[in-house]
Amino acid sequence: MPWLVATFAADTQHLDAAETGAYMMLIGHYWLNGGLPDDDKQLARIACATSAEWREARAIIVKFFLPGWKHKRVEQELEKARKISAKRSVAAEEKHALGPAPP
């Protein structure tokens, strides 16, 4: 997933180190798995936080997400990746349908 450092820094300057790390872990999991579970125990584990750390950070981190732990930007990037993958798949199928290239 593209990481827009300036945008991320601007959006997260108010977070402490633990909150920043938890948010980054959640975004990474979201990207790799297509979403996040709506379960605090699982979210804490994904965020590499203890239950107590998660309870403390949750109120701040949840503001970056839509209901159901959806993330607008990650969803946009996932959609871009799906479209690119689909285009490449069609191109590969078309190439293989033509047979080998002449020498």
C-alpha positions as CSV (number, residue, x, y, z in Angstrom):
1,M,0.0,0.0,0.0
2,P,1.3,3.4,-0.8
3,W,2.4,5.2,2.4
4,L,1.9,9.0,2.1
5,V,4.3,10.0,4.9
6,A,3.3,13.7,4.9
7,T,-0.4,13.0,5.0
8,F,0.1,10.4,7.7
9,A,2.3,12.7,9.8
10,A,-0.2,15.6,9.5
11,D,-3.1,13.3,10.5
12,T,-1.3,11.7,13.4
13,Q,0.8,14.4,15.1
14,H,-1.4,14.3,18.1
15,L,-0.8,10.6,18.7
16,D,1.8,9.3,21.1
17,A,4.3,6.6,20.0
18,A,2.1,3.7,21.2
19,E,-1.0,5.1,19.5
20,T,0.9,5.7,16.3
21,G,2.3,2.1,16.3
22,A,-1.2,0.7,17.0
23,Y,-2.7,2.7,14.2
24,M,0.0,1.6,11.8
25,M,-0.4,-2.1,12.8
26,L,-4.2,-1.8,12.2
27,I,-3.7,-0.2,8.8
28,G,-1.2,-2.9,7.8
29,H,-3.5,-5.7,8.9
30,Y,-6.4,-4.0,7.0
31,W,-4.3,-3.8,3.8
32,L,-3.1,-7.4,4.0
33,N,-6.5,-8.9,5.0
34,G,-9.0,-6.6,3.4
35,G,-10.5,-5.3,6.7
36,L,-10.4,-5.5,10.4
37,P,-12.5,-7.5,12.9
38,D,-15.0,-5.7,15.0
39,D,-13.7,-7.3,18.2
40,D,-11.6,-5.4,20.8
41,K,-9.6,-8.5,21.9
42,Q,-8.6,-9.1,18.3
43,L,-7.9,-5.5,17.6
44,A,-5.7,-5.2,20.6
45,R,-3.7,-8.2,19.4
46,I,-3.4,-6.8,15.9
47,A,-2.3,-3.5,17.4
48,C,0.3,-5.3,19.5
49,A,-1.3,-3.8,22.6
50,T,-2.3,-5.2,26.0
51,S,-6.0,-5.1,26.8
52,A,-5.3,-2.1,29.1
53,E,-3.2,-0.3,26.4
54,W,-6.0,-0.9,23.8
55,R,-8.7,0.4,26.1
56,E,-6.7,3.6,26.6
57,A,-5.8,4.1,22.9
58,R,-9.1,2.9,21.4
59,A,-11.0,6.2,21.8
60,I,-8.4,8.1,19.9
61,I,-7.7,5.5,17.2
62,V,-11.4,4.7,16.4
63,K,-11.7,8.3,15.1
64,F,-9.6,7.3,12.1
65,F,-12.1,4.7,11.1
66,L,-15.7,4.6,9.8
67,P,-18.3,2.4,11.6
68,G,-17.4,-1.3,11.5
69,W,-13.6,-0.4,11.5
70,K,-13.7,0.6,7.9
71,H,-10.9,2.9,6.7
72,K,-11.7,5.2,3.8
73,R,-8.2,5.6,2.4
74,V,-7.3,1.9,2.7
75,E,-10.5,1.0,1.0
76,Q,-9.7,3.4,-1.9
77,E,-6.2,1.9,-2.2
78,L,-7.6,-1.7,-2.1
79,E,-10.0,-0.8,-4.9
80,K,-7.1,0.6,-7.0
81,A,-5.1,-2.5,-6.4
82,R,-8.1,-4.7,-7.4
83,K,-8.5,-2.8,-10.6
84,I,-4.8,-3.0,-11.5
85,S,-4.8,-6.7,-10.8
86,A,-7.9,-7.2,-12.9
87,K,-6.4,-5.3,-15.9
88,R,-3.2,-7.3,-15.6
89,S,-5.1,-10.5,-15.5
90,V,-7.0,-9.6,-18.6
91,A,-3.8,-8.6,-20.4
92,A,-2.1,-11.8,-19.4
93,E,-5.0,-13.9,-20.7
94,E,-5.1,-12.0,-23.9
95,K,-1.3,-12.5,-24.4
96,H,-1.5,-16.2,-23.7
97,A,-4.5,-16.6,-26.0
98,L,-2.3,-15.2,-28.9
99,G,0.2,-17.9,-28.3
100,P,4.0,-17.5,-28.2
101,A,5.6,-14.5,-29.8
102,P,7.4,-15.1,-33.1
103,P,11.2,-15.4,-32.9
